[in-house]
Amino acid sequence: MPTPAPRSVSSGLTIISSPTGTQLDDDARQCIEAAIARRKDEFALSQVFWTADYGYVVRFRLGGVDVVRTAVDMVVFEESWRMDRMLDGVRLTFKALARHVRLQP
């Protein structure tokens, strides 16, 4: 199977576009959104895409703050304990950022 043509190159990341890739992105999005809803997390998924260089890049948003996870492997979407571990880390990052912002004058 031939390699799909690059869709865009931004910040050194090569994003590959193909019908299969788009379906996988949609499946990953649905999996993450379902896990966030199940856990009743306050943050939301704002973006998910696959790069040839790093794997999935996932961006979460809470208020005006974004937290990004890079190099997310497909196995995270297939095993709930891995998804929960990633989302626990995102939640802790948002909490740490909230404490930091409150301390600033």
C-alpha positions in Angstrom: 0.0 0.0 0.0 1.5 3.4 -1.0 2.2 6.0 1.6 -0.4 8.8 1.6 0.8 12.3 0.5 1.5 14.8 3.4 -1.5 17.1 4.1 0.6 19.8 5.7 3.9 20.4 7.5 3.7 22.6 10.6 6.3 23.0 13.3 8.3 20.0 12.0 5.3 17.6 12.2 4.2 15.8 9.1 0.5 15.2 9.2 -0.7 12.4 6.9 -4.1 12.4 5.4 -5.9 9.3 4.2 -9.4 7.9 4.4 -8.2 5.3 6.9 -6.4 7.9 8.9 -9.4 10.2 9.1 -11.6 7.3 10.3 -8.9 6.4 13.0 -8.9 10.1 14.1 -12.7 10.0 14.4 -12.5 6.7 16.4 -9.8 8.1 18.7 -11.9 11.3 19.3 -15.0 9.2 20.1 -13.0 7.0 22.5 -11.5 10.0 24.3 -14.8 11.9 24.5 -16.6 8.8 25.9 -13.9 8.3 28.6 -14.1 12.0 29.6 -17.9 11.8 29.9 -17.6 8.5 31.9 -15.1 10.0 34.3 -17.1 13.3 34.5 -13.8 15.3 33.9 -14.2 19.1 33.7 -11.9 19.5 30.7 -12.8 18.8 27.1 -11.1 17.3 24.1 -10.3 20.1 21.6 -8.2 18.3 19.0 -6.8 14.9 18.1 -4.7 14.1 15.0 -2.1 11.6 13.9 1.4 12.5 12.8 3.9 10.3 11.0 6.6 11.7 13.3 5.1 11.3 16.7 1.9 9.3 16.6 -1.3 10.9 18.0 -1.3 14.5 19.3 -4.2 15.2 21.7 -5.1 18.6 22.9 -7.4 19.2 25.9 -9.0 22.5 27.0 -10.3 23.9 30.3 -11.3 27.5 30.2 -8.6 29.3 28.3 -5.9 26.8 29.0 -4.7 24.0 26.7 -2.8 20.8 27.7 -1.3 18.8 24.9 -0.2 15.2 25.0 2.1 14.1 22.2 3.3 10.6 21.1 0.1 9.0 22.2 0.1 5.4 21.0 -3.0 3.7 19.5 -3.0 1.2 22.5 -4.1 4.1 24.7 -7.4 4.1 22.9 -7.8 0.3 23.1 -7.1 -0.2 26.8 -9.2 1.7 29.3 -6.6 1.7 32.0 -4.1 3.4 29.7 -6.8 6.0 28.7 -7.5 6.6 32.4 -3.8 7.0 33.2 -3.5 9.6 30.4 -6.6 11.5 31.5 -5.4 11.4 35.2 -2.2 13.1 34.0 -4.1 15.7 32.1 -6.4 16.4 35.1 -3.3 16.8 37.4 -1.7 19.1 34.9 -4.7 21.4 34.8 -4.8 21.4 38.6 -1.1 22.3 38.8 -1.6 25.1 36.3 -4.7 26.4 38.2 -2.7 26.7 41.4 0.2 28.4 39.6 -2.2 31.0 37.9 -3.8 31.8 41.3 -0.4 32.5 42.8 0.5 35.0 40.2 -0.3 38.7 41.0 
